[in-house]
Each structure stands twice: as C-alpha cells, then as structure tokens.
C-alpha cells in the first residue's frame, strides 16, 4: 500500500489489517460515500465517525511521499510508531513471534540497504520473491536452553537434543514409488526424469534407486527418534501400522506383539476411560480385536534386551480445540476494574519512561563529531588561515601546466579532467589518453569538444615536471597516491577531503598536488591554497614525514 497507493485492494487490506484495524462497518460507510481507498484522495471534510479512516489514509500518503527519501527501515519503523503496532501485536496470542517477525522485516531492510539497495519498491519486490521461494523463515525468539517449541525438519535437527520431541506429518511417504534420478559416477552419468519422460538408464535402475531412497529414509527416521532425551511422541494408527509412512521404520518399537500381556501400570499417567485409540473411523466402523487400547505397555528391545515403556494415549483426553488463538492474551492488563491508584502509578511510570526516552534520543541525536568537507572548513572557521601555518598564510606553490587558447569550462569539464588525471597511467601514450577520454566522456555525457579539450589538457599535464616527478617516484617504488581520501580532526570537527595526487620525492618529503581547471583562480586562489595546505598538514601528521603543498593549474 505504501509503494503502490493506487492499488485499492492493497490499501483496503492494510486498513482492515492489524496496523489500523478499521472495522468493516466503517469501511463500508467510507466506500458508500464514493471516496474510494486512495491515500492521495482524502477529502478535507470527513463525516463524524470516519476520521480514523481519513487519518490512516493520510499516514499512508505521508509514508508514500517520503519512502525513497529516507532509509527503508525508517519507513517501516515510522509505520509501526504511527499505528502503535508493537503494543497491538504483543497482546495477540503468540504475539512475541508476530512482533519478532515484524522486527525481522526491519532488519532485512537494513541488510538490503547495506548491500546497496536503492529504492523502496525494489525492497518490496525482493520480499515478495523471497516469500515465493519460501526463504523467509520466522524470526527466532528462543535462545538455547530456554523453554519453548521449535519446529524444524529432521535434517536441521541433526546433532541436537530436546527433552520432548514430537514427530509430525504421519502421511508423508517413506520414499517415492518411482525413482526420480540415477547417478553413475563411473560413467559420469546423471539420468533424471523430465516432464513425465523417464530415461532408459533410470528405468533399468529404478529398484536400485528405490532401495537406496528407502535406506536413507530409515536413517532419517532413526535420526528423528534419537533427538529425544526423555519423551518421544509418535503419531500412529491404533488399528495397525501405516506401512508407507515415513515413521513406519519405528512401528516394531511401538506395537507390542501381545497387547494384552504387555500392559503395565505406569506412574504419572491419567486414568484412561476410553477403550479405543482411534477417535473417528469412516462409515462408523468399530475397533477390531487387534486395535491398540489406551494404556502403558512394556516392550523389550530385541537387540539389547533392555525394557522400555510405550504409552498409547487416550484420544478422549486430548484438547482437540485448543486455546482460542484470537483475541487479547492479557485482558487483565486493560480491565476497567483496575484500582485508580494502580492506574495512576502505571501512568506515572510510563510518563517517566517516555520522558527519559525522549531525553536519551535527544542526546543521541547530537553528533559527537561534526563532519565537514575541506572546502566547507576553509570557507568557514578556517578562513583566517592561522590554523594552517605558524606564519599565517599557507605556504603553497602554484604552478601552471595549462594549454594556451580557448577551451570549454564548467563543472562537467572539470570532473572529466580530474577523472582522466586519476585514471590514466602516468606514462600513458597519447592514444591511451584518447581511449580513456572516450570512455569517461560517455559516462559523463560530455560532448566531443569537451572530450578533445580534456585529452589535450591531460597530455600537456603529463609532460609537466610535477607529473614527471610522480612518475619517477612510482617507478622507483616510492609512495605515489592518486585520488586518496584523507581526514583530520580540528576542535571536534572531522574534516574530510580527497587528495588528487601525493608522492614521495627523492628527498624524502611528500608533495601534495591539487589539480585546478579554473581558467583564472581569481578570488578563489586563497581558498584553494588553504585547502591543499590542509591536505599537506594532514598527510604529514599521518605519516610523520614533512609535506609540501602544490596547486597545479591544468
């Protein structure tokens, strides 16, 4: 509904769902007025009683407008905050799991953005695809060693143990009736049934593959049965074993050979009044002589000779309806019969918590370190220049490597020249420079005249003595950095910048070079000087090696 507000069905489902919980009567009344469920079509005047619907649509409208201007997780969090969904979910039966799943969606949104996600719509599509592929399991709400119920496959249960294990899905077959694949490693052959067609190799080895699948299924049944430390609950049919089910390998362990003589009295069991372990049979059939009766039985392991007990439970004692899963789980928390002093005390604690939370959020919103660019810093607090050098004015050398004559100007041309100076090898031939210029001009959408002018500028710059020194430093194995990020902290402010070129000279000092494409430095020269001087100071502080600053006009 947030991503596609024109989808009336999605908006309707959102209003009726757990976030807003608008009753059907209100929805019908709203629809009868002809307004429609459109977040961007809410009338200014709303009839009495329908304000909640209008407010809900306005919330969706605001979320839609800002969805691509803030993190996806923040949009989801804003929805939860506006609807107070945390409280609503936690009151449900099983509300902890519901809330954990909702918070997991927020975590998936953070992971999506950390991996480079760009839009809210792409995240919604990714969630839908993951749901269709069944790759979105419920969020875990239980830690190891805590009480609770875990639902998992037999494969995932390998290596784990639990006090009580319940085997489920008795109707699942032990193995397929017809094999689906045959592998022959010696021949490098994989025969797989496809679209109802069975390869000859698979057909000829069908019995072998069936036997292999059956053996693997028996091993899985063993794994499942040995996960229990105290109690193992096995679904079974009292009239006799279900031979094709995946639990059938355990049949010999739960059906006693003589049901009458094997019955024993076990401590801790309720009184079984029923005479049948099958609750309902088709066509009103009755129990047979061999039907298992509700009781405890003593059996003997034929391999070890040890005795163990099996209890066939009385189905009449089962709570087949179970607890009502709908409604409020803790009605006592919202009862109207609470004492006024208890309500006042709870309200006071809530208000205190809310105030403390607001104060903490306000403190957390204050950055411990302000981050500015080098250009912003030298234009602002560093404008007097006294922080750069002891003498006051930054000691910067300005050199000229520009090409005479008219040429293009503007931000795009400057970006193109800087991109070429950062990418081309310092010993590049003219045809290599032209190839790089062709590529970067296409990326920036620069016309041919800017491309040709940038090529000429870079060719001229590479012949300058500064670039020749940099090339010599790289060839000699000395440090040479291009487009290197650098930072320095001043009075609680983190100054972030980018060095165009820095290399270590033969004399053992750094030379920090800043390329400028301005036709005339003019009034900006002082700012440029302070900027490159700041880079040199930061590099000297990091490396412990003296650094000089140079502006190279290109």
MARLO-548686 format. One record per residue (C-alpha): residue in one letter; x, y, z. Coordinates in Angstrom, 3 decimals. Example, Ala and Ser with C-alpha at 12.3 -4.5 7.8 and 13.67 -1.06 7.14 Angstrom:
residues 2
  code         x         y         z
     A    12.300    -4.500     7.800
     S    13.670    -1.060     7.140
end
This chain:
residues 554
  code         x         y         z
     X     0.000     0.000     0.000
     X     2.915     2.361     0.674
     X     4.667     1.564    -2.596
     X     1.521     1.299    -4.737
     X    -1.104     3.633    -3.233
     X    -3.208     3.338    -6.386
     X    -3.792    -0.353    -5.638
     X    -7.132    -0.059    -3.864
     X    -7.147    -3.710    -2.799
     X    -3.780    -3.384    -1.045
     X    -4.894    -0.179     0.684
     X    -8.151    -1.829     1.752
     X    -6.277    -4.840     3.164
     X    -3.902    -2.527     5.041
     X    -6.748    -0.573     6.630
     X    -8.523    -3.774     7.657
     X    -5.314    -5.457     8.800
     X    -3.563    -5.361    12.171
     X    -1.878    -1.983    11.649
     X    -5.062     0.112    11.530
     X    -7.813    -2.472    12.306
     X   -10.618    -0.396    10.767
     X   -13.963    -2.219    11.299
     X   -15.973    -3.398     8.318
     X   -18.828    -1.012     9.098
     X   -16.548     1.990     8.801
     X   -15.001     0.689     5.588
     X   -18.422     0.180     4.053
     X   -19.576     3.644     5.129
     X   -16.450     5.228     3.634
     X   -16.903     3.351     0.375
     X   -20.578     4.290     0.157
     X   -19.601     7.970     0.085
     X   -17.722     7.344    -3.157
     X   -14.344     8.436    -1.808
     X   -12.513     5.223    -2.578
     X    -9.480     3.936    -0.721
     X    -6.970     6.381    -2.169
     X    -4.330     7.857     0.165
     X    -3.947    10.863    -2.152
     X    -7.685    11.460    -2.440
     X    -8.722    12.124     1.172
     X   -11.421    14.839     1.363
     X   -10.867    17.799     3.656
     X   -14.247    17.386     5.348
     X   -14.874    13.918     6.768
     X   -18.215    12.805     8.275
     X   -18.224    12.056    12.016
     X   -17.089     8.554    12.847
     X   -14.898     8.192     9.758
     X   -11.941    10.241    10.990
     X    -9.852     7.111    11.757
     X   -10.054     6.054     8.101
     X    -9.063     9.502     6.864
     X    -6.178     9.654     9.336
     X    -4.977     6.176     8.288
     X    -5.023     7.187     4.615
     X    -3.060    10.349     5.443
     X    -0.442     8.237     7.251
     X    -0.073     6.026     4.156
     X     0.133     9.146     1.975
     X     2.952    10.643     4.041
     X     4.842     7.354     4.109
     X     4.479     7.039     0.342
     X     5.799    10.548    -0.302
     X     8.938    10.036     1.762
     X     9.624     6.350     1.118
     X    12.511     6.984    -1.289
     X    13.941     9.931     0.655
     X    14.863     8.035     3.810
     X    16.028     4.515     4.726
     X    13.543     1.689     4.163
     X    13.913     0.578     7.790
     X    12.966     4.087     8.928
     X     9.790     3.993     6.832
     X     8.812     0.672     8.393
     X     9.640     1.997    11.849
     X     7.512     5.092    11.224
     X     4.571     2.868    10.267
     X     4.955     0.889    13.488
     X     5.264     4.095    15.513
     X     2.200     5.762    13.978
     X    -0.006     2.713    14.455
     X     1.467     1.612    17.808
     X     1.673    -1.829    16.249
     X     4.185    -3.050    18.847
     X     1.512    -2.929    21.541
     X    -1.156    -4.419    19.289
     X     0.992    -7.366    18.232
     X     2.278    -8.215    21.690
     X    -1.289    -8.571    23.010
     X    -2.040   -11.309    20.477
     X    -1.707   -14.939    21.321
     X     1.712   -15.795    20.020
     X     2.347   -12.075    19.810
     X     6.040   -12.421    20.629
     X     6.555   -14.360    17.402
     X     4.482   -11.887    15.390
     X     6.446    -8.943    16.730
     X     9.744   -10.764    16.151
     X     8.756   -11.355    12.522
     X     7.863    -7.686    12.025
     X    11.162    -6.562    13.510
     X    12.923    -9.078    11.282
     X    11.478    -7.250     8.264
     X    13.143    -4.095     9.580
     X    16.439    -5.956     9.889
     X    16.068    -7.271     6.327
     X    15.548    -3.667     5.217
     X    18.808    -2.626     6.903
     X    20.656    -5.509     5.236
     X    19.103    -4.570     1.889
     X    20.411    -1.005     2.144
     X    23.823    -2.133     3.402
     X    24.116    -4.279     0.271
     X    23.424    -1.304    -1.984
     X    19.623    -1.311    -2.289
     X    18.320     1.841    -3.913
     X    14.525     2.007    -3.701
     X    11.579     1.039    -1.538
     X     9.931    -0.726    -4.486
     X    12.958    -2.956    -5.042
     X    12.845    -3.978    -1.374
     X     9.136    -4.820    -1.610
     X     9.786    -6.898    -4.745
     X    12.678    -8.645    -3.014
     X    10.462    -9.527    -0.046
     X     7.790   -10.894    -2.371
     X    10.312   -13.006    -4.263
     X    11.776   -14.350    -1.035
     X     8.280   -15.262     0.206
     X     7.505   -17.102    -3.026
     X    10.778   -19.014    -2.711
     X     9.967   -19.811     0.948
     X    13.208   -18.185     2.034
     X    11.752   -16.050     4.824
     X    11.617   -18.227     7.964
     X    10.139   -16.910    11.163
     X    12.463   -14.919    13.339
     X    13.855   -16.901    16.296
     X    12.511   -15.777    19.651
     X    14.026   -18.519    21.796
     X    17.586   -18.769    22.985
     X    19.399   -22.049    23.574
     X    18.325   -23.666    26.831
     X    15.052   -21.720    27.199
     X    11.595   -23.233    27.282
     X     9.585   -23.140    24.091
     X     8.515   -25.034    20.990
     X    10.718   -25.300    17.920
     X     9.520   -26.509    14.549
     X    12.229   -27.888    12.259
     X    12.954   -30.558     9.681
     X    14.752   -33.774    10.574
     X    17.832   -32.598     8.661
     X    18.044   -29.401    10.705
     X    17.641   -31.382    13.936
     X    20.790   -33.433    13.351
     X    23.184   -33.060    16.257
     X    20.546   -31.510    18.550
     X    18.698   -32.984    21.529
     X    15.484   -31.931    23.265
     X    13.626   -33.162    26.363
     X    10.476   -33.798    24.329
     X    10.312   -34.495    20.587
     X     7.083   -34.782    18.594
     X     7.261   -36.383    15.160
     X     4.738   -34.902    12.724
     X     3.179   -35.473     9.307
     X     2.412   -39.184     9.533
     X     1.030   -39.086     5.990
     X     4.403   -38.267     4.445
     X     5.601   -41.250     2.424
     X     8.741   -43.122     3.337
     X    10.063   -42.865    -0.218
     X     8.846   -42.326    -3.764
     X     7.200   -45.176    -5.640
     X     9.242   -44.336    -8.734
     X    12.827   -43.107    -8.651
     X    13.455   -39.605    -9.969
     X    17.188   -39.823   -10.662
     X    20.025   -42.239   -11.168
     X    23.699   -41.331   -10.769
     X    26.553   -43.379   -12.209
     X    29.864   -41.828   -11.172
     X    31.968   -44.302   -13.147
     X    30.222   -43.362   -16.390
     X    29.775   -39.711   -15.420
     X    26.026   -40.159   -15.966
     X    23.052   -38.423   -14.364
     X    19.688   -39.770   -15.542
     X    16.768   -37.564   -14.396
     X    13.055   -37.863   -15.130
     X    11.841   -34.800   -17.001
     X     8.304   -33.756   -18.000
     X     6.947   -37.253   -17.445
     X     9.668   -38.919   -19.513
     X    11.989   -41.442   -17.889
     X    15.442   -42.205   -19.371
     X    16.216   -45.858   -20.045
     X    19.111   -45.862   -17.566
     X    16.796   -44.607   -14.816
     X    14.120   -47.148   -15.665
     X    16.601   -50.042   -15.579
     X    17.973   -48.954   -12.175
     X    14.616   -48.000   -10.619
     X    14.705   -50.800    -7.999
     X    18.264   -49.907    -7.002
     X    17.400   -46.249    -6.511
     X    14.210   -47.107    -4.600
     X    16.223   -49.307    -2.245
     X    18.737   -46.501    -1.783
     X    15.986   -43.963    -1.009
     X    14.378   -46.387     1.438
     X    17.660   -46.907     3.274
     X    18.192   -43.141     3.516
     X    14.615   -42.677     4.802
     X    15.185   -45.279     7.512
     X    18.317   -43.440     8.602
     X    16.319   -40.197     8.797
     X    13.659   -41.895    10.941
     X    16.435   -43.071    13.272
     X    17.811   -39.527    13.492
     X    14.358   -38.171    14.299
     X    13.691   -40.746    17.003
     X    17.046   -40.254    18.738
     X    16.645   -36.484    19.180
     X    14.525   -37.025    22.329
     X    16.134   -37.280    25.768
     X    13.030   -38.005    27.878
     X     9.850   -38.349    25.827
     X     9.273   -39.207    22.165
     X     5.768   -38.613    20.789
     X     4.982   -40.659    17.651
     X     1.729   -40.282    15.670
     X     0.390   -43.740    14.851
     X    -2.791   -45.596    13.885
     X    -4.226   -47.820    16.580
     X    -5.661   -50.337    14.097
     X    -2.219   -51.207    12.736
     X     0.985   -49.792    11.275
     X     0.892   -47.339     8.369
     X     3.449   -49.166     6.266
     X     4.132   -46.458     3.683
     X     4.580   -43.541     6.071
     X     7.959   -42.081     6.926
     X     7.539   -43.198    10.560
     X     6.928   -46.859     9.588
     X    10.512   -47.923    10.486
     X     9.550   -47.237    14.125
     X     6.463   -49.484    14.019
     X     8.152   -52.517    15.590
     X     9.148   -50.345    18.537
     X     5.629   -49.132    19.400
     X     3.308   -52.044    18.502
     X     3.715   -54.805    21.127
     X     3.471   -58.403    19.890
     X     0.898   -59.176    22.577
     X    -1.110   -56.112    23.567
     X    -2.860   -57.863    26.444
     X     0.062   -59.350    28.354
     X     2.281   -56.285    27.741
     X     0.070   -53.796    29.604
     X     1.568   -52.365    32.783
     X     0.690   -49.713    35.342
     X     2.788   -46.593    34.910
     X     3.167   -43.741    37.392
     X     2.160   -40.247    36.414
     X    -0.466   -41.219    33.814
     X    -4.077   -40.030    33.983
     X    -6.901   -42.503    34.086
     X    -7.760   -43.721    30.588
     X   -11.505   -44.284    30.354
     X   -11.597   -44.836    26.611
     X   -11.346   -48.251    25.016
     X   -10.059   -47.164    21.630
     X    -7.027   -45.187    20.429
     X    -8.820   -44.160    17.219
     X   -11.200   -41.255    17.698
     X   -13.146   -41.384    14.422
     X   -13.414   -44.066    11.760
     X   -15.109   -43.834     8.360
     X   -18.597   -45.284     7.977
     X   -18.984   -45.797    11.730
     X   -16.685   -48.808    11.880
     X   -15.733   -50.143    15.285
     X   -12.485   -51.259    16.816
     X   -11.128   -54.699    15.996
     X    -9.585   -57.264    18.325
     X    -6.079   -56.115    17.362
     X    -6.734   -52.403    17.883
     X    -4.417   -50.844    20.438
     X    -6.189   -49.782    23.631
     X    -5.211   -46.689    25.672
     X    -2.674   -47.964    28.200
     X     1.015   -48.238    29.053
     X     2.891   -51.176    27.560
     X     6.216   -52.746    28.459
     X     8.345   -53.796    25.487
     X    11.798   -55.323    25.128
     X    14.484   -54.159    22.727
     X    15.358   -57.253    20.645
     X    18.941   -56.051    20.148
     X    19.969   -55.014    23.654
     X    17.376   -56.852    25.741
     X    16.562   -53.654    27.623
     X    12.949   -52.878    28.518
     X    11.194   -49.617    27.760
     X     7.642   -48.302    28.038
     X     5.251   -47.118    25.345
     X     2.047   -45.242    26.203
     X    -0.844   -45.317    23.740
     X    -2.757   -42.193    24.690
     X    -6.488   -41.938    25.093
     X    -7.718   -39.524    22.362
     X   -10.674   -38.584    24.578
     X    -8.230   -36.733    26.829
     X    -6.855   -34.575    24.030
     X    -7.886   -30.926    23.841
     X    -8.782   -31.050    20.172
     X    -9.994   -27.444    20.012
     X    -7.033   -25.978    21.836
     X    -6.858   -22.448    23.152
     X    -8.529   -19.709    21.218
     X    -5.774   -18.155    19.104
     X    -7.657   -14.945    18.512
     X    -8.407   -12.048    20.769
     X    -6.378   -10.451    23.528
     X    -3.986   -12.618    25.503
     X    -3.807   -10.430    28.626
     X    -7.222    -8.930    29.179
     X    -6.285    -8.268    32.795
     X    -3.942    -5.517    31.619
     X    -6.769    -3.416    30.168
     X    -9.638    -4.223    32.511
     X   -11.803    -1.319    33.624
     X   -11.937    -2.672    37.171
     X    -8.348    -1.742    37.971
     X    -7.747     0.379    41.044
     X    -7.357     4.113    40.298
     X    -4.106     4.268    42.272
     X    -2.666     1.378    40.254
     X    -3.613     3.105    37.012
     X    -2.076     6.378    38.202
     X     1.140     4.633    39.260
     X     1.407     2.813    35.942
     X     0.739     6.056    34.070
     X     3.403     7.848    36.082
     X     5.947     5.118    35.305
     X     5.027     5.274    31.624
     X     5.345     9.076    31.518
     X     8.720     8.879    33.283
     X     9.915     6.250    30.835
     X     8.670     8.303    27.906
     X    10.429    11.429    29.172
     X    13.679     9.528    29.768
     X    13.449     8.004    26.312
     X    12.940    11.421    24.725
     X    15.926    12.830    26.591
     X    18.136     9.950    25.532
     X    17.067    10.254    21.923
     X    17.767    13.974    22.026
     X    21.244    13.346    23.425
     X    21.866    10.594    20.901
     X    20.868    12.933    18.075
     X    23.732    15.264    18.944
     X    26.788    14.217    16.904
     X    29.934    13.596    18.897
     X    31.909    14.697    15.870
     X    30.832    17.162    13.185
     X    31.864    16.126     9.684
     X    32.558    18.759     7.030
     X    34.400    18.789     3.740
     X    37.732    20.523     3.455
     X    36.198    23.170     1.193
     X    33.455    23.925     3.732
     X    36.008    24.179     6.507
     X    38.360    26.596     4.765
     X    35.413    28.754     3.737
     X    34.172    28.862     7.293
     X    36.080    28.551    10.517
     X    39.463    28.156     8.857
     X    39.101    31.289     6.798
     X    41.662    33.288     8.773
     X    44.395    30.816     7.844
     X    46.072    30.915    11.250
     X    45.399    27.233    11.854
     X    47.435    26.078     8.882
     X    50.883    27.619     9.301
     X    52.683    29.473    12.011
     X    53.207    32.431     9.758
     X    49.534    32.898     8.937
     X    49.404    32.496     5.143
     X    49.657    28.923     3.818
     X    52.968    28.199     2.069
     X    51.697    26.754    -1.237
     X    53.397    26.643    -4.639
     X    51.191    27.462    -7.635
     X    52.377    26.020   -10.965
     X    50.891    26.250   -14.449
     X    50.540    23.313   -16.846
     X    47.522    24.600   -18.757
     X    47.115    24.635   -22.529
     X    47.057    28.050   -24.176
     X    43.960    29.139   -26.082
     X    40.199    28.931   -25.557
     X    38.665    25.748   -24.152
     X    35.413    24.569   -22.528
     X    34.693    25.322   -18.894
     X    32.167    24.378   -16.274
     X    31.733    21.673   -13.652
     X    31.356    18.761   -16.073
     X    34.592    19.650   -17.886
     X    36.429    19.868   -14.560
     X    35.073    16.494   -13.461
     X    36.145    14.964   -16.784
     X    39.704    16.301   -16.466
     X    40.006    15.128   -12.860
     X    38.666    11.673   -13.819
     X    41.286    11.346   -16.560
     X    44.126    12.517   -14.334
     X    43.057     9.933   -11.750
     X    42.687     7.058   -14.229
     X    45.306     7.318   -16.960
     X    48.745     5.801   -16.269
     X    51.398     8.405   -15.561
     X    53.356     7.089   -18.556
     X    50.304     6.839   -20.847
     X    50.754     7.324   -24.577
     X    48.508     9.821   -26.438
     X    46.324     7.064   -27.905
     X    45.803     5.612   -24.395
     X    44.704     9.021   -23.124
     X    42.220     9.316   -26.004
     X    40.739     5.901   -25.167
     X    40.287     6.890   -21.535
     X    38.769    10.213   -22.584
     X    36.290     8.464   -24.872
     X    35.146     6.201   -22.031
     X    34.786     8.878   -19.352
     X    33.147    11.338   -21.745
     X    30.438     8.761   -22.418
     X    29.966     8.172   -18.712
     X    29.557    11.901   -18.022
     X    27.637    12.648   -21.216
     X    30.283    15.189   -22.313
     X    30.244    16.407   -25.944
     X    33.104    15.853   -28.356
     X    34.642    19.302   -27.875
     X    34.959    18.778   -24.125
     X    36.389    15.304   -24.685
     X    39.040    16.569   -27.110
     X    39.924    19.540   -24.886
     X    40.265    17.278   -21.826
     X    42.541    14.961   -23.809
     X    44.793    17.868   -24.698
     X    44.851    19.106   -21.101
     X    45.901    15.710   -19.743
     X    48.542    15.214   -22.438
     X    50.067    18.564   -21.506
     X    49.850    17.902   -17.761
     X    51.698    14.572   -18.036
     X    54.691    16.394   -19.505
     X    54.926    18.810   -16.563
     X    57.783    18.340   -14.133
     X    55.407    17.624   -11.214
     X    53.816    14.664   -13.002
     X    57.235    13.532   -14.172
     X    58.431    13.510   -10.547
     X    55.352    11.482    -9.590
     X    56.062     9.040   -12.412
     X    59.685     8.725   -11.276
     X    58.541     8.103    -7.665
     X    56.225     5.308    -8.770
     X    58.932     3.760   -10.966
     X    61.432     3.868    -8.097
     X    58.981     2.131    -5.754
     X    58.330     5.176    -3.614
     X    54.835     6.014    -2.415
     X    52.534     7.549    -5.019
     X    48.830     8.045    -4.273
     X    46.067     9.303    -6.557
     X    42.526    10.256    -5.513
     X    43.342     9.330    -1.915
     X    40.778    10.139     0.812
     X    42.185    11.896     3.867
     X    40.784    13.249     7.132
     X    41.937    15.433    10.005
     X    40.220    16.407    13.268
     X    40.117    20.053    14.349
     X    38.338    21.180    17.529
     X    35.799    18.369    17.450
     X    35.276    18.650    13.695
     X    36.230    15.868    11.278
     X    37.464    17.447     8.054
     X    37.141    15.089     5.104
     X    38.885    15.623     1.785
     X    40.322    13.987    -1.309
     X    43.925    14.363    -2.438
     X    44.297    14.460    -6.216
     X    47.951    13.378    -6.181
     X    50.575    12.794    -3.479
     X    54.002    11.275    -3.969
     X    57.207    10.896    -2.009
     X    60.103    12.793    -3.541
     X    63.704    11.631    -3.721
     X    64.472    13.987    -0.836
     X    62.111    12.004     1.400
     X    59.262    14.538     1.677
     X    55.709    14.365     0.403
     X    54.394    16.597    -2.345
     X    50.617    17.046    -2.209
     X    49.252    18.225    -5.562
     X    45.782    19.647    -6.148
     X    44.658    19.984    -9.791
     X    42.622    23.060   -10.717
     X    40.922    23.565   -14.088
     X    39.815    27.175   -13.456
     X    40.767    29.477   -16.313
     X    41.568    32.103   -13.677
     X    41.959    31.286    -9.996
     X    40.992    34.850    -9.072
     X    39.396    35.279    -5.663
     X    39.225    31.510    -5.129
     X    43.006    31.144    -5.002
     X    43.169    31.872    -1.274
     X    40.587    29.134    -0.568
     X    42.460    26.690    -2.828
     X    45.705    27.446    -1.008
     X    44.182    26.780     2.399
     X    42.566    23.581     1.147
     X    45.722    21.964    -0.252
     X    47.721    23.200     2.747
     X    45.247    21.424     4.989
     X    45.759    18.223     2.973
     X    49.543    18.547     3.345
     X    49.255    19.107     7.090
     X    47.001    16.055     7.485
     X    49.324    13.844     5.426
     X    52.373    14.998     7.410
     X    50.568    14.241    10.665
     X    49.608    10.754     9.458
     X    52.968     9.719     8.013
     X    55.310    11.707    10.237
     X    57.073    12.941     7.103
     X    57.251    16.611     6.016
     X    54.860    17.547     3.221
     X    54.724    20.488     0.833
     X    51.620    21.692    -0.979
     X    51.282    22.428    -4.692
     X    48.457    23.757    -6.855
     X    48.823    22.678   -10.465
     X    46.705    24.609   -12.926
     X    45.795    22.390   -15.852
end
